[in-house]
Amino acid sequence: MNFLDFEKPIAELEGKIEELRHLSDSDEMNIAEEVARLQAKVEKQLRATYAKLTPWQKTQVARHPDRPHFSNYVSALVQDFTPLAGDRTFAEDRAIIGGLGRFRGHSVMVIGHEKGHDTESRVRHNFGMAKPEGYRKAKRLLEMADRFGIPVITLVDTAGAYPGVEAEARGQAEAIARSIEACLNIRVPLISAIIGEGGSGGAIALAAGNTVLMLEHSVYSVISPEGCASILWRSGEAAKDAAEALRLTAQDLHKLGVIDDVIPEPLGGAHRNAQQAITALGDAVEAALKDLSGLEGGVLRARRREKFLEMGKRGLA
């Protein structure tokens, strides 16, 4: 397991447990009681540590390499998933994946960022940072779902849209704006969930939903803490201070009314029990879909638009 810097005491205990298990395998020693005692200490330490995570520590958890990604959620929750590729204008962007499938008995369109799980897949998916063609593909799929009356589920996990010169040359900002516009225009239920990082316009391009959910240790902000620190403090070393100022945690954003619900994660974060986290998200999405499924299309669109307009009014107040 990959341990974060604030998890060193937990890592030491886990290391001792592994040593004891190795001794038990090789020397047939009965050390079950000692292992159970250490596991109880690990659980106690995890509870104490994760009950008081700082915004910067939550950012680290949201970026954990073992955290489940879009492909993990889709493979576990969506049956008969059929990916749909290309923006019909320029190219296929693997940073955003979308397609049709069945979610707990419902036909759905699923769209989300994929970061990849190892070096090869991260490069293939560009670390979840989409180019204009990715957002134009998302717009195409949103409009397709609207045309056929299919609910949409979006899973957000990106540090932000790709900032390269070629992306800007192909209209990155316009593509993001069009994707947001499509989110606000469709007349079918749109449920969005931030499952890791929700970075800048690259995130909100898929997250302007009727219901916006966040996993407990995910983050959602207009800019990364490092980017904010480099602008305001002129130093990336102030990332911790920036994370505090950005109010990027699920708990802060729920209080501010930016998101609708916080989904609890397993003890120690989603990376410690991916299946439990995936099931919890599936249950929350199913509940949100049930609440929205009986509403007429015009009502869904009007409520979605009003939801985001109200955020702006609260900000001005």
HELIX and SHEET records of a PDB file:
HELIX    1   1 ASP A    5  GLU A    7  5                                   3    
HELIX    2   2 LYS A    8  ASP A   27  1                                  20    
HELIX    3   3 ALA A   32  TYR A   50  1                                  19    
HELIX    4   4 PRO A   55  ALA A   62  1                                   8    
HELIX    5   5 PHE A   70  LEU A   77  1                                   8    
HELIX    6   6 THR A  119  ARG A  124  1                                   6    
HELIX    7   7 ASN A  126  GLY A  128  5                                   3    
HELIX    8   8 PRO A  132  PHE A  148  1                                  17    
HELIX    9   9 VAL A  165  ALA A  169  1                                   5    
HELIX   10  10 GLN A  172  ASN A  185  1                                  14    
HELIX   11  11 SER A  200  ALA A  207  1                                   8    
HELIX   12  12 PRO A  225  LEU A  232  1                                   8    
HELIX   13  13 GLY A  236  ALA A  238  5                                   3    
HELIX   14  14 ALA A  239  LEU A  246  1                                   8    
HELIX   15  15 ALA A  250  LEU A  256  1                                   7    
HELIX   16  16 ALA A  270  ARG A  272  5                                   3    
HELIX   17  17 ALA A  274  LEU A  292  1                                  19    
HELIX   18  18 GLY A  297  LEU A  316  1                                  20    
SHEET    1   A 7 VAL A  78  PRO A  83  0                                        
SHEET    2   A 7 ILE A  96  PHE A 103 -1                                        
SHEET    3   A 7 HIS A 106  HIS A 113 -1                                        
SHEET    4   A 7 VAL A 152  THR A 158  1                                        
SHEET    5   A 7 LEU A 190  GLY A 199  1                                        
SHEET    6   A 7 THR A 211  LEU A 215  1                                        
SHEET    7   A 7 ASP A 261  ILE A 263  1                                        
SHEET    1   B 6 VAL A  78  PRO A  83  0                                        
SHEET    2   B 6 ILE A  96  PHE A 103 -1                                        
SHEET    3   B 6 HIS A 106  HIS A 113 -1                                        
SHEET    4   B 6 VAL A 152  THR A 158  1                                        
SHEET    5   B 6 LEU A 190  GLY A 199  1                                        
SHEET    6   B 6 VAL A 219  SER A 221  1                                        
END                                                                             
